[in-house]
Amino acid sequence: MTTLHPDHLPAPPGARAPAPARTGPNGSLAHRVWRGRPEDPRWARPAFLALLLVIGAAYLWNLSASGYANSFYSAAAQAGGRSWKAFFFGSLDAANAITVDKPPAALWPMALSVRILGLNSWAILAPQVLMGVATAGVLYAGVRRRFNAAAGLIAMAVFALTPVVALMFRFNNPDALLALLMTVTVHCVLRAMEHGRTKWLVWAGVAVGFAFLAKTLQAFLILPPLAVLYAVFAPVPVRRRLGQLALSALVTVVAGGWWVAIVELWPASSRPYIGGSQNNSFLELTFGYNGLGRINGDETGSVGGGGGPGGPGGQWGETGIGRMFNSEIGGQISWLLPAALILLAAGVWLTWRAKRTDTARAAFLAWGSSLLMTAAVFSFMAGIFHQYYTVALAPYAAALIGMGATVLWEERSRWWAGAALGVTVAVTAYWAYVLLGRTPDYLPWLRTAVLVAGIVGALGLLLVSRLGRRPALLVVALGLAASLAGPSAYAVSTLNTGHQGSIVTAGPSAGGMGGPGGMGGGGRGAPGGGMRFPGQGNQQGGGMGQPPTGTPPGQGQPQVQGQMPGRPGTARNGQQPGAMPGMGEGFKGGAPGGGGMGGLLNGASVGAEARKLLEKNADDYTWAAAAVGSQNAASYQLATGDPVMAIGGFNGSDPSPTLDRFRQYVEDGKIHYFIAGGTGGGGGNNGTSSQISSWVEDTFEEVPADSATFYDLTRPKESG
């Protein structure tokens, strides 16, 4: 049985944990930072700090290759860097026409970075890297506290080498902050489990509240199992446990609800429209489109939900128990999921007969239930689902692997512990063999090498109790190499590749829309990910379209995943052939300097002529231009630095602004140009964005610039 450090054992209620011994210079802050806890081996703290440094350096490598990454959120960060009102509400533009379709917490670090460093790729993406380093650090603290330094280091390495982690902690979607705060939540709950101290449950509530302000209801997925865990196993009387949980729930409501209350009470006429809602209500957005709609697929204003459990899954992939392992999701996250599940079972079995308050068992149950709950919801949700959502699973799986591997290693003198380790390595190597087979042209030798090394390592672990120290360490090294080689290769490929647009996936190019490197469609809420167009089958390779304008000057994009070349042609007020329903004007332009995809999948490519046109006299207007779709508007805003109104929100389906309101803006001289093309339709030709497009085209003069079409809203057409 694994043993905990004496200062980590639960104390009776009200007792204080003993303070670590401090004598002479060993009690200095510098010593404690470098040396760590007295019971740690001498190498532990230097190894921890070195691994943090390696993770940070690796994730910062080639960071600017992604340009502004998801221009939807980059434009909002730019707006927040210029306007405190836009900062508070999460507006897409500094003139506060409409917000992004998420609460703004994930935008705040980027916006502050832009205020300090100016608008550039590093200012946008470096905060995400720091969140990745912080998540690795919290993982180490949580795992090492109950087990040992080796367990914490393994958890850090597994986390950092997960392909979707290498993607999303270098990308500017809200998922990075959410994953960090969820990791903090589990750590705080486990700290509370040690002595039943209320303050740690309070901090857990704070973390969940701010996670809600990053990605709404996804923050609550792990709360039911964690609440049950504390209610059953905490080392304080039942009444106190329930009172502590109630207080933590109250803190969660306050930490996440203060912003919601202000927004709901703020007069709608003096704040931006709530993007993603149909009634200008954040509560509607939270419990509808971003809430139950994601579960049942009933997402008003979306481009389409998924299928029911076991069904085809619509545009978002097949639902069911195997979803995390299928051809679209597996290469992102599932490399070590089988290992995590095996080691979870082993850890629970080993600690099952421990006393009720045992913190080792609590750790397995906390990280394990968080993994299972989140994976179950992801597997069966019928609404919009994107591959990169699975980054939320990575910290939980990494913790289980670090804890389970070290616990079994401590028990290696018993044959069944070595057998469990051997089975774990064998299953992991086989699954890596399967996943690598989905990209047969990528490092073809690695597939066989991983399988052979895994088999040899597994056999060695079966006999590890009979081996000497050096052979045992060689067997362990071989097992780790076989288990981590596949995800490491995919992670390195991800680090070497720029990612832009709504749809981003980790790893090398693979067959299948939305697979690694592949192109998928984008829903309004995420945005992006894993969508197939009607009538399209699998395609080999990722799209290498034009980088969106706003890419910092001089920063080349030798490889950019998540893009699709623009398609020329447009159909006025109708459907582009092959376009998704509701796209309206389709994709106007597409050549360099043109409109590009113009909204749903990626931003437009803005040429010098178009930029010069928009910048002329821009200070005389509230909005330099208006464009249908947030991605389209964001590209022009990033290129010029001037506010651009996004008509209809992310995919043009939000009823904002109305035609009457837009006409009033034009009459008041607040908008200079209307940019044709982009995502639109707003639910068909009767939608707001289509109505505005028709009125503009019938009323104002065209002004071509590059391959895009603008309408000068100060120059009406001559009558007759």
Order of alpha helices (4+ residues) and beta strands (2+ residues): alpha-alpha-alpha-alpha-alpha-alpha-alpha-alpha-alpha-alpha-alpha-alpha-alpha-alpha-alpha-alpha-alpha-alpha-alpha-alpha-beta-beta-alpha-beta-alpha-beta-alpha-beta-alpha-beta-beta
